[in-house]
Amino acid sequence: MSNLFISMTEAVLRHWKANDNAYPKKFILAPEQHKGYVASRRSGIGGPKADVSEHMGVPVEVVEGSPGVMVAADGTEVSLQ
């Protein structure tokens, strides 16, 4: 799960580069993915008080059954795997 932080960061950076620095709409993570993301953020980057409701200014949503995606500015879903 700790790789999720890196995958999310790389997805935002690629999105910015391809879309004139426009922000993606959101990330959608499954509950287990979000649990791992929260643990990695709070034990590392961000510390115990890290705001895990967003990643680099992009909202993070938790949805059962999500494969883990970033929703681009145009609405397309980009896999985080």
C-alpha positions as CSV (number, residue, x, y, z in Angstrom):
1,M,0.0,0.0,0.0
2,S,2.9,2.4,0.6
3,N,3.4,2.4,-3.2
4,L,0.0,4.0,-3.5
5,F,1.4,7.4,-2.3
6,I,4.0,7.2,-5.1
7,S,1.4,6.1,-7.7
8,M,-0.9,8.9,-6.7
9,T,1.8,11.5,-6.8
10,E,3.1,10.3,-10.2
11,A,-0.5,10.4,-11.6
12,V,-1.0,14.0,-10.5
13,L,2.3,15.0,-12.0
14,R,1.5,13.3,-15.3
15,H,-1.9,14.9,-15.3
16,W,-0.5,18.4,-14.8
17,K,2.0,17.9,-17.6
18,A,-0.6,16.7,-20.0
19,N,-3.3,19.2,-19.1
20,D,-1.7,22.6,-18.6
21,N,-1.4,22.2,-14.9
22,A,-5.1,21.5,-14.4
23,Y,-6.0,19.5,-11.4
24,P,-7.6,16.1,-11.6
25,K,-11.2,15.9,-10.2
26,K,-10.4,13.3,-7.4
27,F,-9.0,10.0,-6.4
28,I,-11.3,7.1,-5.7
29,L,-9.8,4.4,-3.4
30,A,-11.3,1.2,-2.0
31,P,-11.5,1.1,1.8
32,E,-8.4,-1.2,2.2
33,Q,-6.4,1.0,-0.2
34,H,-7.4,4.1,1.8
35,K,-6.5,2.4,5.1
36,G,-3.0,1.7,3.7
37,Y,-2.7,5.2,2.2
38,V,-3.6,6.7,5.6
39,A,-1.1,4.5,7.5
40,S,1.7,5.4,5.1
41,R,0.9,9.2,5.2
42,R,0.6,9.3,9.0
43,S,3.8,7.3,9.6
44,G,5.8,9.1,7.0
45,I,5.1,12.1,4.8
46,G,2.7,14.4,6.6
47,G,3.1,12.9,10.0
48,P,0.4,11.8,12.5
49,K,-1.8,14.9,11.7
50,A,-1.6,14.5,7.9
51,D,-4.8,15.6,6.0
52,V,-5.7,12.4,4.2
53,S,-8.9,13.8,2.7
54,E,-6.8,15.0,-0.2
55,H,-3.5,14.3,-1.9
56,M,-1.6,17.2,-3.4
57,G,-4.8,19.2,-3.3
58,V,-6.9,16.5,-5.0
59,P,-9.8,15.1,-3.0
60,V,-9.7,11.5,-1.9
61,E,-12.9,9.6,-2.0
62,V,-13.5,6.1,-0.5
63,V,-15.8,3.7,-2.5
64,E,-16.2,0.0,-1.9
65,G,-15.1,-2.0,-4.8
66,S,-13.0,0.7,-6.5
67,P,-9.9,-0.6,-8.2
68,G,-8.0,2.6,-7.2
69,V,-8.3,5.4,-9.8
70,M,-7.6,9.0,-10.4
71,V,-10.5,10.8,-12.1
72,A,-8.9,13.2,-14.6
73,A,-10.2,16.7,-15.3
74,D,-12.1,15.4,-18.4
75,G,-13.7,12.6,-16.3
76,T,-11.7,9.7,-17.5
77,E,-10.5,7.2,-14.9
78,V,-6.8,6.5,-14.7
79,S,-5.7,3.3,-12.9
80,L,-3.3,3.7,-10.0
81,Q,-2.0,0.1,-10.4
